[in-house]
Every structure is written in C-alpha cells, then in structure tokens.
C-alpha cells in the first residue's frame, strides 16, 4: 500500500515538475493567434497590430491564423479544442462572445464555461456609410429614402448576428423603417459590394470604412456611439437623428479555460505592456480604434452585460440566429 502511495506521489510530482518547467520556459515556440474571420477586416487588422508587438516582447513569433466560416464558430471551436497551453490565442469579438451567445440557441461553445478572458484590446464606435451615388448626405436623408422605398434598401453585414446586422436591425426599429439585410462572409466583402452598388448602406467599423470615405469611394454620415468619437470629431452621432441609437464594436483576447494560471498571468502582463505602448495605441487610432487594456474580471463582467443588452435588442427586433 505504501509502495502504491509512494508511486502515486512520485507520479504527481513528476507531472507538477513537468508543468512548472513548461510554464517556466513559456513561450518556447511560436504562438498561434486565431482570428475567426477573413483577412482585411477589423479583427484581422487589430490582431496583426497586437500580434506584432507580442512577437517583439516575447521573443517568439505570433502567427495570425484566419479561420472564417459559420459566423466565426469554426474558429472558436478550434481554440476550444486546442491544448490549453497558451500557444493558441483567440481574438474574442462582440459577435462571438456577445451576439451569438445572446441570439443563437445550441451554440457548440459556452463563452463563460469554455474560455478564460484576458483583456479587451480595443473598441470602436461604428460609422454609418452609404454608396457614393445614392444621393444621401445625412442620416436624415437615409431615413427619408428608406421610408420612401420600404424594403428596397439593402444593408450588408459580416454575417447573421454580427455587429453590422444588429446595427441595421436597431436602425429599422428605432427609425421606424424597413430595410433588407444581406449577410456576407466578412465586412471587407460587404464594403466591396457597397462601393460597387450591390448594397446601399453599411454600418461598420471605421477601420474598414474610413480609408474609402477619405478617398471618396463611399460617403460616411455619422458615428454610432453615445457621444462624438474623439478620433472622428467632424462626424455627428446617429442618435442626433435617431434618438436612443448606440452600438459599438469591441475585440479582446481569450484562451481555453484550462490554461494554467501562470501562463494566463504572463499573457495578461504582456498584453498590458503591448496595449499601453504608444506606438500600438497610435496604430489603433490611425485605424479608428481606441486601445482598452483591462483586468480579466473587468472583461468578463463587460461581456456578460453586453450579452444581456444584445439579447434585449434581439427581442425588440425579433432577431434570432438559427
């Protein structure tokens, strides 16, 4: 009996020693940073900004791995089933960790149970954009056109339940209009079709929109926060014309729930350094986003409140995702 106990204790110590050694040497190989959407969109741009800085700080390459499909669910499942060793990070988004859990039944993952949140990395108010040839110069013009042509204006999104889908649905509800939702596999693809005239308007991130707005390929009408965006002070807010309108996008970093505390603490520390770096903040600002370093508990509480808020919008607009 004593012999068996001794063997069990020795085995446990060996496992503990191996785990400690692995954590002590972390990271000793490249890290995969999974983005559950195509290249070129806001999540991809922000992941590359943060990933490049983490590579520099941690002296290991951080590879951006774009895995789109099924509204991002495929990418989330890859991280959920990856070894919980800190070598697979997930770019958590408002779609994956708020909209889908709030609006879709039978999700193959549980945002709280399966993942450990580290921090938000950035947030941004959306911008209301229209095709340059639509003859619309303000939100009031857009509302009037939508009322004159019920159901005839198409708006794009990065998929069912995405921020742009919710933004369009909220616009319909609060402005008393009826427009048609066209889902795409990514915001960049929706923007391409709006420039080409296949859809008429898109409420999306300024990371995607502003380069096209500044070049005149599209018109940017307003921002969607509760107050004017300090990075785009020239634009009015949507709520000036549509009272009560407010929707923002956000992005963060999560890992599989069973990741050892020593590793999640190291990753959080590195993220805080990266997100407070002036050059990272400047790059985000240049793309219209504001850095948001925070503690894991703050990020978890924020996501929980977002899920409740979106469930309420979904109920008002009768949005469910099958």
VOROGU-760022 format. One record per residue (C-alpha): residue number from 0; x, y, z. Coordinates in Angstrom, 2 decimals. Example, Ala and Ser with C-alpha at 12.3 -4.5 7.8 and 13.67 -1.06 7.14 Angstrom:
! VOROGU-760022
{n = 0	u = 12.30	v = -4.50	w = 7.80}
{n = 1	u = 13.67	v = -1.06	w = 7.14}
! end
This chain:
! VOROGU-760022
{n = 0	u = 0.00	v = 0.00	w = 0.00}
{n = 1	u = 2.80	v = 2.38	w = 0.98}
{n = 2	u = 4.58	v = 1.43	w = -2.25}
{n = 3	u = 1.49	v = 2.36	w = -4.33}
{n = 4	u = 1.10	v = 5.65	w = -2.45}
{n = 5	u = 4.77	v = 6.43	w = -2.99}
{n = 6	u = 4.42	v = 5.74	w = -6.73}
{n = 7	u = 1.31	v = 7.97	w = -6.91}
{n = 8	u = 3.05	v = 10.81	w = -5.10}
{n = 9	u = 6.16	v = 10.44	w = -7.29}
{n = 10	u = 3.98	v = 10.47	w = -10.43}
{n = 11	u = 2.12	v = 13.56	w = -9.27}
{n = 12	u = 5.39	v = 15.34	w = -8.50}
{n = 13	u = 6.76	v = 14.45	w = -11.94}
{n = 14	u = 3.63	v = 15.87	w = -13.64}
{n = 15	u = 3.83	v = 19.01	w = -11.46}
{n = 16	u = 7.51	v = 19.38	w = -12.21}
{n = 17	u = 6.94	v = 18.99	w = -15.98}
{n = 18	u = 4.08	v = 21.52	w = -15.88}
{n = 19	u = 6.16	v = 24.01	w = -13.91}
{n = 20	u = 9.08	v = 23.56	w = -16.29}
{n = 21	u = 6.80	v = 24.09	w = -19.29}
{n = 22	u = 5.36	v = 27.24	w = -17.75}
{n = 23	u = 8.78	v = 28.49	w = -16.71}
{n = 24	u = 10.01	v = 28.20	w = -20.30}
{n = 25	u = 6.89	v = 29.76	w = -21.79}
{n = 26	u = 6.90	v = 30.64	w = -24.60}
{n = 27	u = 9.44	v = 28.32	w = -26.19}
{n = 28	u = 7.76	v = 28.02	w = -29.61}
{n = 29	u = 5.59	v = 30.14	w = -31.88}
{n = 30	u = 2.14	v = 31.23	w = -30.72}
{n = 31	u = -0.94	v = 30.99	w = -32.91}
{n = 32	u = -3.36	v = 33.93	w = -32.69}
{n = 33	u = -6.61	v = 32.75	w = -34.23}
{n = 34	u = -8.90	v = 35.25	w = -35.97}
{n = 35	u = -12.28	v = 33.72	w = -36.84}
{n = 36	u = -12.84	v = 35.93	w = -39.90}
{n = 37	u = -11.14	v = 36.59	w = -43.26}
{n = 38	u = -8.03	v = 38.79	w = -43.73}
{n = 39	u = -8.59	v = 42.52	w = -44.22}
{n = 40	u = -11.38	v = 43.09	w = -41.69}
{n = 41	u = -11.16	v = 44.96	w = -38.37}
{n = 42	u = -10.43	v = 41.81	w = -36.29}
{n = 43	u = -7.55	v = 40.90	w = -38.60}
{n = 44	u = -6.09	v = 44.43	w = -38.59}
{n = 45	u = -6.15	v = 44.66	w = -34.78}
{n = 46	u = -4.82	v = 41.14	w = -34.25}
{n = 47	u = -1.87	v = 41.94	w = -36.51}
{n = 48	u = -1.10	v = 45.16	w = -34.60}
{n = 49	u = -1.16	v = 43.36	w = -31.23}
{n = 50	u = 0.45	v = 40.15	w = -32.53}
{n = 51	u = 3.44	v = 42.02	w = -33.97}
{n = 52	u = 4.02	v = 43.75	w = -30.64}
{n = 53	u = 3.69	v = 40.50	w = -28.65}
{n = 54	u = 6.20	v = 38.81	w = -31.00}
{n = 55	u = 8.68	v = 41.57	w = -30.26}
{n = 56	u = 8.11	v = 41.46	w = -26.49}
{n = 57	u = 8.03	v = 37.69	w = -26.03}
{n = 58	u = 10.82	v = 36.88	w = -28.49}
{n = 59	u = 8.61	v = 34.30	w = -30.20}
{n = 60	u = 6.71	v = 34.60	w = -33.45}
{n = 61	u = 2.96	v = 35.21	w = -33.10}
{n = 62	u = 1.27	v = 33.86	w = -36.23}
{n = 63	u = -2.13	v = 35.25	w = -37.26}
{n = 64	u = -4.32	v = 32.33	w = -38.33}
{n = 65	u = -7.51	v = 33.39	w = -40.15}
{n = 66	u = -10.24	v = 30.73	w = -39.89}
{n = 67	u = -13.58	v = 32.02	w = -41.12}
{n = 68	u = -16.84	v = 30.14	w = -41.52}
{n = 69	u = -20.17	v = 29.57	w = -39.75}
{n = 70	u = -20.20	v = 33.18	w = -38.42}
{n = 71	u = -16.84	v = 32.54	w = -36.76}
{n = 72	u = -17.95	v = 29.44	w = -34.84}
{n = 73	u = -15.40	v = 27.24	w = -36.66}
{n = 74	u = -12.52	v = 29.38	w = -35.38}
{n = 75	u = -13.86	v = 29.42	w = -31.81}
{n = 76	u = -14.14	v = 25.62	w = -31.80}
{n = 77	u = -10.51	v = 25.29	w = -32.93}
{n = 78	u = -9.35	v = 27.26	w = -29.88}
{n = 79	u = -11.78	v = 25.49	w = -27.55}
{n = 80	u = -10.35	v = 22.10	w = -28.55}
{n = 81	u = -6.68	v = 23.20	w = -28.73}
{n = 82	u = -4.28	v = 22.21	w = -25.96}
{n = 83	u = -4.76	v = 24.71	w = -23.08}
{n = 84	u = -1.08	v = 25.62	w = -23.02}
{n = 85	u = -1.04	v = 29.30	w = -24.01}
{n = 86	u = 0.11	v = 28.62	w = -27.56}
{n = 87	u = -3.34	v = 29.21	w = -29.13}
{n = 88	u = -4.98	v = 32.60	w = -28.52}
{n = 89	u = -8.42	v = 33.64	w = -29.76}
{n = 90	u = -9.41	v = 37.10	w = -30.87}
{n = 91	u = -12.68	v = 37.41	w = -28.94}
{n = 92	u = -15.17	v = 39.65	w = -30.73}
{n = 93	u = -18.54	v = 41.21	w = -29.99}
{n = 94	u = -20.07	v = 38.71	w = -32.44}
{n = 95	u = -18.51	v = 35.57	w = -30.97}
{n = 96	u = -18.76	v = 36.39	w = -27.27}
{n = 97	u = -21.88	v = 38.58	w = -27.11}
{n = 98	u = -24.18	v = 38.45	w = -30.18}
{n = 99	u = -24.08	v = 34.71	w = -30.90}
{n = 100	u = -24.46	v = 33.63	w = -27.24}
{n = 101	u = -27.33	v = 36.13	w = -26.86}
{n = 102	u = -29.19	v = 35.25	w = -30.05}
{n = 103	u = -28.33	v = 31.69	w = -31.11}
{n = 104	u = -29.51	v = 28.53	w = -29.43}
{n = 105	u = -27.42	v = 25.34	w = -29.47}
{n = 106	u = -24.04	v = 27.05	w = -29.79}
{n = 107	u = -21.26	v = 24.43	w = -29.71}
{n = 108	u = -19.35	v = 26.52	w = -27.15}
{n = 109	u = -20.14	v = 28.41	w = -23.96}
{n = 110	u = -18.42	v = 31.80	w = -23.80}
{n = 111	u = -18.12	v = 31.67	w = -19.99}
{n = 112	u = -17.53	v = 27.98	w = -19.38}
{n = 113	u = -15.05	v = 27.23	w = -22.17}
{n = 114	u = -12.84	v = 30.35	w = -22.25}
{n = 115	u = -10.66	v = 32.45	w = -19.98}
{n = 116	u = -10.88	v = 36.17	w = -20.88}
{n = 117	u = -7.60	v = 38.09	w = -20.67}
{n = 118	u = -8.48	v = 41.64	w = -21.74}
{n = 119	u = -10.33	v = 43.68	w = -24.28}
{n = 120	u = -7.77	v = 45.09	w = -26.69}
{n = 121	u = -9.82	v = 47.80	w = -28.41}
{n = 122	u = -13.25	v = 49.27	w = -29.02}
{n = 123	u = -14.71	v = 51.47	w = -31.71}
{n = 124	u = -17.98	v = 53.18	w = -32.50}
{n = 125	u = -19.28	v = 52.10	w = -35.89}
{n = 126	u = -19.81	v = 54.51	w = -38.76}
{n = 127	u = -22.87	v = 54.79	w = -40.99}
{n = 128	u = -21.74	v = 54.61	w = -44.62}
{n = 129	u = -23.58	v = 54.76	w = -47.95}
{n = 130	u = -22.84	v = 54.16	w = -51.59}
{n = 131	u = -21.38	v = 57.38	w = -53.05}
{n = 132	u = -24.01	v = 57.56	w = -55.81}
{n = 133	u = -27.06	v = 57.10	w = -53.56}
{n = 134	u = -27.72	v = 60.85	w = -53.30}
{n = 135	u = -27.70	v = 60.68	w = -49.49}
{n = 136	u = -25.70	v = 63.21	w = -47.45}
{n = 137	u = -27.03	v = 62.69	w = -43.90}
{n = 138	u = -28.73	v = 60.15	w = -41.66}
{n = 139	u = -31.97	v = 62.13	w = -42.09}
{n = 140	u = -31.64	v = 61.71	w = -45.89}
{n = 141	u = -31.12	v = 57.96	w = -45.43}
{n = 142	u = -34.18	v = 57.65	w = -43.17}
{n = 143	u = -36.31	v = 59.59	w = -45.70}
{n = 144	u = -35.12	v = 57.40	w = -48.61}
{n = 145	u = -35.82	v = 54.22	w = -46.62}
{n = 146	u = -39.34	v = 55.48	w = -45.80}
{n = 147	u = -39.94	v = 56.37	w = -49.47}
{n = 148	u = -38.73	v = 52.91	w = -50.59}
{n = 149	u = -39.73	v = 50.42	w = -47.88}
{n = 150	u = -37.81	v = 47.13	w = -48.13}
{n = 151	u = -35.84	v = 48.33	w = -51.17}
{n = 152	u = -32.63	v = 49.48	w = -49.46}
{n = 153	u = -30.15	v = 46.70	w = -48.77}
{n = 154	u = -27.59	v = 46.83	w = -45.99}
{n = 155	u = -24.65	v = 44.47	w = -45.60}
{n = 156	u = -23.05	v = 42.75	w = -42.64}
{n = 157	u = -20.32	v = 40.25	w = -41.79}
{n = 158	u = -23.00	v = 37.60	w = -41.15}
{n = 159	u = -26.16	v = 36.89	w = -39.18}
{n = 160	u = -25.84	v = 38.28	w = -35.65}
{n = 161	u = -22.74	v = 40.30	w = -36.48}
{n = 162	u = -22.43	v = 43.89	w = -35.17}
{n = 163	u = -23.44	v = 45.28	w = -38.58}
{n = 164	u = -26.56	v = 43.07	w = -38.64}
{n = 165	u = -27.57	v = 44.25	w = -35.16}
{n = 166	u = -26.77	v = 47.84	w = -36.13}
{n = 167	u = -29.07	v = 47.66	w = -39.17}
{n = 168	u = -31.83	v = 45.95	w = -37.20}
{n = 169	u = -31.60	v = 48.60	w = -34.47}
{n = 170	u = -31.79	v = 51.31	w = -37.16}
{n = 171	u = -35.01	v = 49.74	w = -38.54}
{n = 172	u = -36.61	v = 49.52	w = -35.07}
{n = 173	u = -35.66	v = 52.99	w = -33.79}
{n = 174	u = -36.16	v = 54.91	w = -37.07}
{n = 175	u = -39.40	v = 53.13	w = -37.96}
{n = 176	u = -38.12	v = 51.95	w = -41.35}
{n = 177	u = -37.86	v = 48.64	w = -43.21}
{n = 178	u = -34.60	v = 47.70	w = -44.96}
{n = 179	u = -33.21	v = 44.36	w = -46.17}
{n = 180	u = -30.28	v = 42.59	w = -44.53}
{n = 181	u = -27.68	v = 40.95	w = -46.83}
{n = 182	u = -25.15	v = 38.80	w = -44.88}
{n = 183	u = -21.57	v = 38.40	w = -46.18}
{n = 184	u = -18.62	v = 36.31	w = -45.02}
{n = 185	u = -16.77	v = 39.40	w = -43.82}
{n = 186	u = -17.12	v = 43.18	w = -43.54}
{n = 187	u = -14.47	v = 43.79	w = -46.22}
{n = 188	u = -16.59	v = 41.84	w = -48.74}
{n = 189	u = -19.70	v = 43.83	w = -47.81}
{n = 190	u = -17.75	v = 47.07	w = -48.27}
{n = 191	u = -16.62	v = 45.97	w = -51.75}
{n = 192	u = -20.24	v = 45.36	w = -52.77}
{n = 193	u = -21.39	v = 48.69	w = -51.34}
{n = 194	u = -18.73	v = 50.53	w = -53.34}
{n = 195	u = -20.00	v = 48.60	w = -56.38}
{n = 196	u = -23.65	v = 49.48	w = -55.63}
{n = 197	u = -24.96	v = 45.96	w = -54.89}
{n = 198	u = -25.94	v = 47.16	w = -51.41}
{n = 199	u = -26.85	v = 50.72	w = -50.46}
{n = 200	u = -25.57	v = 51.15	w = -46.92}
{n = 201	u = -23.37	v = 49.53	w = -44.30}
{n = 202	u = -22.92	v = 50.30	w = -40.60}
{n = 203	u = -19.40	v = 49.10	w = -39.91}
{n = 204	u = -16.10	v = 49.77	w = -38.20}
{n = 205	u = -14.14	v = 52.89	w = -39.23}
{n = 206	u = -11.12	v = 50.58	w = -39.60}
{n = 207	u = -12.85	v = 49.28	w = -42.74}
{n = 208	u = -14.70	v = 52.41	w = -43.80}
{n = 209	u = -12.53	v = 55.49	w = -43.30}
{n = 210	u = -9.87	v = 54.80	w = -45.98}
{n = 211	u = -12.70	v = 54.50	w = -48.56}
{n = 212	u = -14.51	v = 57.53	w = -47.11}
{n = 213	u = -11.43	v = 59.72	w = -47.30}
{n = 214	u = -10.82	v = 58.68	w = -50.90}
{n = 215	u = -14.43	v = 59.49	w = -51.89}
{n = 216	u = -15.38	v = 55.92	w = -52.83}
{n = 217	u = -18.16	v = 56.00	w = -50.21}
{n = 218	u = -19.88	v = 58.61	w = -48.00}
{n = 219	u = -19.54	v = 58.42	w = -44.22}
{n = 220	u = -22.55	v = 60.02	w = -42.50}
{n = 221	u = -22.25	v = 59.54	w = -38.73}
{n = 222	u = -20.83	v = 57.52	w = -35.84}
{n = 223	u = -22.88	v = 55.23	w = -33.61}
{n = 224	u = -21.60	v = 55.90	w = -30.08}
{n = 225	u = -23.45	v = 57.81	w = -27.37}
{n = 226	u = -21.23	v = 60.86	w = -27.98}
{n = 227	u = -18.95	v = 62.12	w = -30.75}
{n = 228	u = -15.93	v = 59.92	w = -31.41}
{n = 229	u = -12.75	v = 61.80	w = -30.36}
{n = 230	u = -10.99	v = 60.25	w = -33.38}
{n = 231	u = -13.73	v = 61.42	w = -35.79}
{n = 232	u = -14.98	v = 64.67	w = -34.21}
{n = 233	u = -16.21	v = 66.02	w = -37.54}
{n = 234	u = -18.97	v = 63.37	w = -37.73}
{n = 235	u = -22.35	v = 63.78	w = -35.96}
{n = 236	u = -23.76	v = 60.87	w = -33.97}
{n = 237	u = -26.60	v = 58.69	w = -35.23}
{n = 238	u = -28.63	v = 59.46	w = -32.08}
{n = 239	u = -28.92	v = 63.13	w = -33.16}
{n = 240	u = -31.37	v = 61.91	w = -35.81}
{n = 241	u = -32.46	v = 58.54	w = -34.38}
{n = 242	u = -32.84	v = 59.04	w = -30.60}
{n = 243	u = -31.55	v = 56.19	w = -28.42}
{n = 244	u = -29.30	v = 54.74	w = -31.12}
{n = 245	u = -25.98	v = 53.39	w = -29.80}
{n = 246	u = -23.84	v = 50.43	w = -30.89}
{n = 247	u = -20.09	v = 49.85	w = -30.65}
{n = 248	u = -17.75	v = 47.02	w = -31.61}
{n = 249	u = -15.06	v = 45.58	w = -29.38}
{n = 250	u = -12.32	v = 42.97	w = -29.55}
{n = 251	u = -10.32	v = 41.11	w = -26.92}
{n = 252	u = -8.12	v = 38.10	w = -26.25}
{n = 253	u = -9.23	v = 34.81	w = -24.67}
{n = 254	u = -7.66	v = 31.39	w = -24.22}
{n = 255	u = -9.04	v = 27.94	w = -23.45}
{n = 256	u = -10.42	v = 27.79	w = -19.90}
{n = 257	u = -7.99	v = 25.13	w = -18.57}
{n = 258	u = -4.87	v = 27.18	w = -19.43}
{n = 259	u = -2.63	v = 27.25	w = -16.31}
{n = 260	u = -2.81	v = 30.43	w = -14.21}
{n = 261	u = 0.94	v = 31.08	w = -14.55}
{n = 262	u = 0.55	v = 31.24	w = -18.34}
{n = 263	u = -2.63	v = 33.36	w = -18.36}
{n = 264	u = -0.96	v = 35.79	w = -15.94}
{n = 265	u = 2.10	v = 36.03	w = -18.20}
{n = 266	u = -0.09	v = 36.61	w = -21.27}
{n = 267	u = -2.14	v = 39.25	w = -19.47}
{n = 268	u = 1.04	v = 41.05	w = -18.36}
{n = 269	u = 2.38	v = 41.04	w = -21.94}
{n = 270	u = -0.95	v = 42.32	w = -23.27}
{n = 271	u = -0.94	v = 45.20	w = -20.78}
{n = 272	u = 2.56	v = 46.20	w = -21.89}
{n = 273	u = 1.55	v = 45.97	w = -25.57}
{n = 274	u = -1.73	v = 47.90	w = -25.18}
{n = 275	u = -0.04	v = 50.70	w = -23.24}
{n = 276	u = 2.74	v = 51.07	w = -25.82}
{n = 277	u = 2.39	v = 54.49	w = -27.55}
{n = 278	u = 3.09	v = 53.03	w = -31.00}
{n = 279	u = 0.38	v = 50.36	w = -30.60}
{n = 280	u = -2.14	v = 52.98	w = -29.46}
{n = 281	u = -1.14	v = 55.21	w = -32.37}
{n = 282	u = -1.60	v = 52.36	w = -34.88}
{n = 283	u = -5.04	v = 51.58	w = -33.44}
{n = 284	u = -6.02	v = 55.26	w = -33.51}
{n = 285	u = -4.88	v = 55.52	w = -37.11}
{n = 286	u = -7.36	v = 52.74	w = -37.89}
{n = 287	u = -10.15	v = 54.37	w = -35.87}
{n = 288	u = -9.96	v = 52.17	w = -32.75}
{n = 289	u = -9.18	v = 53.00	w = -29.12}
{n = 290	u = -6.99	v = 50.67	w = -27.01}
{n = 291	u = -8.73	v = 49.13	w = -23.99}
{n = 292	u = -6.36	v = 47.36	w = -21.55}
{n = 293	u = -8.22	v = 45.88	w = -18.58}
{n = 294	u = -8.22	v = 43.12	w = -15.97}
{n = 295	u = -9.69	v = 39.69	w = -16.83}
{n = 296	u = -12.55	v = 40.15	w = -14.33}
{n = 297	u = -13.45	v = 43.51	w = -15.91}
{n = 298	u = -13.51	v = 41.94	w = -19.38}
{n = 299	u = -15.67	v = 39.04	w = -18.15}
{n = 300	u = -18.20	v = 41.40	w = -16.49}
{n = 301	u = -18.30	v = 43.63	w = -19.59}
{n = 302	u = -19.05	v = 40.66	w = -21.89}
{n = 303	u = -21.81	v = 39.46	w = -19.58}
{n = 304	u = -23.51	v = 42.89	w = -19.68}
{n = 305	u = -23.13	v = 43.03	w = -23.49}
{n = 306	u = -24.85	v = 39.66	w = -23.87}
{n = 307	u = -27.79	v = 40.93	w = -21.82}
{n = 308	u = -28.00	v = 44.18	w = -23.83}
{n = 309	u = -27.90	v = 42.39	w = -27.19}
{n = 310	u = -30.49	v = 39.84	w = -26.09}
{n = 311	u = -32.78	v = 42.81	w = -25.38}
{n = 312	u = -32.14	v = 44.38	w = -28.84}
{n = 313	u = -32.70	v = 40.98	w = -30.45}
{n = 314	u = -36.02	v = 40.61	w = -28.68}
{n = 315	u = -37.20	v = 44.08	w = -29.81}
{n = 316	u = -36.11	v = 43.46	w = -33.42}
{n = 317	u = -37.18	v = 39.77	w = -33.44}
{n = 318	u = -33.64	v = 38.64	w = -34.34}
{n = 319	u = -32.75	v = 35.02	w = -33.78}
{n = 320	u = -29.94	v = 33.10	w = -35.41}
{n = 321	u = -30.70	v = 29.52	w = -36.42}
! end
